[in-house]
């Protein structure tokens, strides 16, 4: 979970993380939640229900 996802640095970090997961053939799910501060959640298949909130 990354808070303040509206910031460019956090977005770049998530991009690097997703690239690393993909390059290692790791399945993941992603969700973004907007509010006073945006949040990005990246989880494994086991926790994928967290992306349906």
PyMOL commands that set and color helices and strands:
alter all, ss='L'
color gray80, all
select helices_A, chain A and resi 8-23+45-52
alter helices_A, ss='H'
color red, helices_A
select strands_A, chain A and resi 2-3+29-33+39-43
alter strands_A, ss='S'
color yellow, strands_A
deselect
rebuild
show_as cartoon
